[in-house]
Amino acid sequence: MARVMVERKFGEAESFDELQAQEVSFGWCAEQHRVTFIRSYFSKDRKRMICEYEAPDAEAVRRLQRTASMPFERIWTATVFDWDAG
């Protein structure tokens, strides 16, 4: 499975609760495409967001976002590095 990042940009400040509700309502689609939500990062001004998913590939996440009519700027596959603070 791949780690896939979704970048979102909004013209107006967005409500995280509304976006989350919209995405949750398409849980059936996420399951169908084998996409699992990991976490989101929301900018303080609520005009930018990065969401992290685990999926077979970026295209599976792209299909989910389009089906759910979720706005996005870019979708890309990431490599996760766990840095040892020691």
C-alpha positions as CSV (number, residue, x, y, z in Angstrom):
1,M,0.0,0.0,0.0
2,A,1.1,3.6,-0.7
3,R,0.9,6.7,1.4
4,V,-1.0,9.3,-0.6
5,M,-1.2,13.0,0.1
6,V,-4.1,15.2,-1.0
7,E,-3.6,19.0,-1.1
8,R,-6.6,21.2,-0.9
9,K,-7.0,25.0,-1.3
10,F,-10.1,27.0,-0.5
11,G,-11.1,30.5,-1.5
12,E,-12.9,31.1,1.8
13,A,-12.2,29.6,5.2
14,E,-13.7,26.1,5.4
15,S,-15.3,24.2,8.2
16,F,-13.4,21.0,9.0
17,D,-16.6,19.5,10.4
18,E,-18.4,20.0,7.0
19,L,-15.5,18.5,5.0
20,Q,-15.2,15.6,7.4
21,A,-19.0,14.9,7.1
22,Q,-18.8,15.0,3.3
23,E,-15.9,12.5,3.3
24,V,-17.5,10.2,5.9
25,S,-20.6,10.0,3.7
26,F,-18.5,8.4,1.0
27,G,-17.0,5.7,3.2
28,W,-18.6,3.1,1.0
29,C,-16.5,4.5,-1.9
30,A,-13.3,4.5,0.1
31,E,-13.8,0.9,1.0
32,Q,-14.5,0.0,-2.6
33,H,-11.2,1.6,-3.7
34,R,-9.3,0.3,-0.6
35,V,-8.5,3.8,0.6
36,T,-8.0,4.5,4.3
37,F,-7.9,7.9,5.8
38,I,-4.8,8.5,8.1
39,R,-4.9,12.2,9.2
40,S,-5.4,15.8,8.0
41,Y,-3.5,19.0,8.6
42,F,-5.5,22.2,8.4
43,S,-3.8,25.7,8.1
44,K,-4.7,28.2,10.8
45,D,-6.6,30.4,8.3
46,R,-8.6,27.3,7.2
47,K,-7.8,27.9,3.5
48,R,-5.3,25.1,3.0
49,M,-5.4,21.4,4.0
50,I,-3.3,18.3,3.5
51,C,-4.9,14.9,4.0
52,E,-3.0,11.7,4.3
53,Y,-4.3,8.3,3.1
54,E,-3.2,4.8,2.7
55,A,-4.2,3.3,-0.7
56,P,-3.1,1.0,-3.5
57,D,-2.0,4.1,-5.4
58,A,-2.7,7.8,-6.0
59,E,-5.3,7.0,-8.7
60,A,-7.5,5.2,-6.2
61,V,-7.5,8.3,-4.0
62,R,-8.1,10.5,-7.0
63,R,-11.2,8.4,-7.9
64,L,-12.5,8.7,-4.4
65,Q,-12.0,12.4,-4.3
66,R,-13.8,12.9,-7.6
67,T,-16.7,10.6,-6.6
68,A,-17.2,12.5,-3.3
69,S,-16.9,15.9,-5.1
70,M,-14.1,16.8,-2.7
71,P,-11.9,19.7,-3.8
72,F,-8.2,19.1,-4.4
73,E,-5.2,20.8,-6.0
74,R,-2.8,17.9,-6.2
75,I,-2.7,14.2,-5.2
76,W,0.7,12.6,-4.9
77,T,2.4,9.5,-3.4
78,A,4.7,10.1,-0.5
79,T,7.6,8.3,1.2
80,V,7.4,8.3,5.0
81,F,10.6,8.8,7.0
82,D,10.6,8.2,10.7
83,W,13.5,10.1,12.1
84,D,15.2,8.8,15.2
85,A,15.4,11.7,17.7
86,G,18.0,9.8,19.7
